[in-house]
Each structure stands twice: as structure tokens, then as C-alpha cells.
Amino acid sequence: MKQFTSVDDISDPLGLVEEALSLKKSPLAFNHLGKDLTLGLIFMNPSLRTRLSTQKAAQNLGMNVMVMNVGSDGWHLETEDGVIMNSDKAEHVKEAAAVIGQYCNIIGLRSFPGLTDREKDYKDVIINSFVKYSGVPVISLESAIYHPLQSLADLMTIEELKAKAGPKVVLSWAPHIKALPQSVPNSFAKWINTTSYEFVITHPEGYELAEDIAGDAQIEYDQNKAFEGADFIYTKNWSSYREYGKILSSDKSWMVDELKMSLTNNGKFMNCLPVRRNLIVSDGVLDGQHSVVIQQAGNREFSAQAVLKRMIEGL
Ligand code: CP
């Protein structure tokens, strides 16, 4: 595998889920596979789970790991071609990616969108520049538009917990104080669309994801109706794709609470974390017996390990 930037890079998403679940049972079964290989983790934005879980995954495979917070420690990167570099951006991504590729066998990269220019963000320039110029395989640690390691862990969690072959999975928007990217819901939608699950997306009008990403998902503007009989509720805030990057609603009634969860089929509560308590979800739901957010976060280690294993095998 030369790149892992979205589910489109995987021919067998459920096969990769099975591989990740198998690694979860025996994390050290391949602990010599990555001997003398180096993983570089490059962060342009903050992280807790992605940073630690990917580092642990690499250690399970015997890899060396280098981490750099480019956002705070490195030179600001220019991404445009042909510009006169007379701004605060001291280094071009072409050289930065190529140089990091000299030191690393595999690179992981986190780079969030600006949320002001949809066309620019959806070109996913930073991650694609690393794919183009680094000369080594690249893993997305969350790009401007996708978060595939998260979605792989999400799918692992559903496969571990589902009580029937085709569970009803609901992706629900919830309110937030900041404009957030569409990367997690985009990615979740694309991965779930590769399964035979019943898939519903619920949000206020104006929060529709890109049509090619929402795919065949049912769109339901009535959140209570969407929750009826659901086996899994995945809650996340995102800013508008249509009115790009804007907050169109702060409607507190979209927060997930015990009353809403009572409409479900004893549904499991999912969130990628970090999550804002009593804004996105009530304390009662998050601390309750149906919350699976910690299991989900735990699975991040093995989603990263499965992807790293395939990449090492392809070197
Ligand atoms: N879910 C997730 O990616 O968490 P971090 O932003 O903490 O890495």
C-alpha cells in the first residue's frame, strides 16, 4: 500500500477491519516486521489519540518513530506553485516532504483545512503534496477532508459490537461553538457506504455533506425520527459544506441525551473524541453503559497497526 488517505485506497475495507481485529488479539505477533524502519509522524495540528495510538502501533511492529509538531516547531509551509515566497512561509512543501522522505520509510501527516476556500480545501493539497514529493508511503492522520484511521477504528468497533448483520447506523450532527471540518463525517460516510448496513445521516438543513460522499445514505432532517430503532448513534459536529465553513445552527436541542437515546434499539453511542460534554452529548449518555467511545479510541491503535503492517509488507 503506497498511500492511505481515504477508503478509496483500500480494495477490501472489511478485510482490513478483520486484519486490525486480529492484530488486536495478538498485538506483538509481527514485532520484528518493522525492525530498522522509521515512521515519521508530522503534525500541523493538535492531537491526543492519533499521535499516541499511531506511535504505539508502530512500536508494536518494532518500528522507530520520530514525531514533529510542524505547526509549532517547524517552518511554515508554502503549498502554492510558482509563488514569490516573500510571506511568513519559509519552506515549500516540495522540499519539506522530500527531505522528510529521506529520513523516514513511512510518513504520517495531520493537516486540517482552512475552512474558508472549499475548492482549495477539497483538493487536499498538503497530504497530496506529501504523497507526490516524499517518495515514501504516506498515511493520513486526518487531512482537510478525511480521517481514515478514525473510520477504520469506527468500523472495527461496529463489527465487534453489532448484534445483526445489517445494523442501523445513524450519523448525527450536534452543535458546537467552533466551525469544525467535515473530515470525520465525510470519512465515516465513505467507509459505512462500503458496507451493507442501513445508514442514515441526520442534521439541520444546510449541513448536507458533499453528494458524492454522502452517497446512498438516507438523509433525515428529523433527528428523533432518525434515532428510532438505531443500533449505533455516531455523533459529531461539522460546519456547513454548502455555505462552506459556516456555523448555520447552534440549536441545543440537537445534543444527544438520554431521552433521544431511548428512541434507539439500545443503541451504542459513538464519538471520535475529543467531545464537549453537555454540548454534543449529555454526561448521562457519555458516562452510561451504552457509550463505546473508549473502546473506539482503543481501536485506533490497531487500525493504525493494520495500515502500517500493509505498508511495510509493500515496501
Ligand atoms: N479522534 C482523534 O483523531 O483524536 P485526536 O484529534 O486527539 O488525535
Residues whose N, C-alpha, C, O or C-beta is under 5 A from the ligand:
A	BS01	CP	P46 S47 L48 R49 T50 R51 C272 L273 P274
